[in-house]
Amino acid sequence: MGKKKQCWRSGMAARLSEEKEGAGVVELVLILVVLISLVIIFKSQLTALLNLIFEQIQSSAGSVF
């Protein structure tokens, strides 16, 4: 009976390990979905900010050369 109990425990541990890995994948997917959603929502603001930053870099680089 001890051997059967040990086998059950190792099988249970393997399933828990797989579930933890699966949970990690789900968390990663949810984080990506949130990030992509934020980019889509704030696309125009991000574009304006990046354009402003690159314009400032370009004007500063013009004074160096």
C-alpha positions in Angstrom: 0.0 0.0 0.0 2.9 2.4 0.7 4.1 2.0 -2.9 0.7 2.8 -4.3 0.4 5.9 -2.1 3.8 7.1 -3.2 2.9 6.7 -6.8 -0.3 8.7 -6.3 1.7 11.4 -4.6 4.2 11.6 -7.4 1.4 11.8 -10.0 -0.3 14.5 -8.1 3.0 16.5 -7.8 3.5 16.2 -11.6 0.0 17.5 -12.2 0.4 20.4 -9.8 3.7 21.2 -11.6 2.0 21.2 -15.0 -0.8 23.4 -13.6 1.7 25.9 -12.3 3.3 26.1 -15.7 -0.1 26.5 -17.3 -0.9 29.3 -14.9 2.3 31.0 -15.8 1.4 30.9 -19.5 -2.0 32.3 -18.8 -0.5 35.1 -16.8 1.9 35.9 -19.6 -0.9 36.0 -22.2 -3.1 38.2 -20.0 -0.2 40.7 -19.5 0.4 40.8 -23.3 -3.3 41.4 -23.9 -3.3 44.3 -21.4 -0.2 45.8 -22.9 -1.5 45.5 -26.5 -4.8 47.0 -25.4 -3.1 50.0 -23.8 -1.0 50.6 -26.9 -4.2 50.5 -29.1 -6.1 52.8 -26.7 -3.3 55.4 -26.4 -1.9 55.0 -30.0 -2.4 58.6 -31.0 -0.9 60.0 -27.8 2.1 57.6 -28.1 2.6 58.6 -31.7 2.5 62.3 -30.8 5.0 61.8 -28.0 7.4 59.8 -30.1 7.2 62.4 -32.9 8.0 65.1 -30.4 10.9 63.2 -29.0 12.4 62.4 -32.4 12.0 66.1 -33.5 13.9 67.2 -30.5 16.6 64.6 -31.2 16.8 65.7 -34.8 17.1 69.4 -33.9 19.7 68.7 -31.3 21.7 66.5 -33.7 21.6 69.3 -36.3 23.4 71.6 -33.9 26.1 69.0 -33.2 26.9 68.5 -36.9 
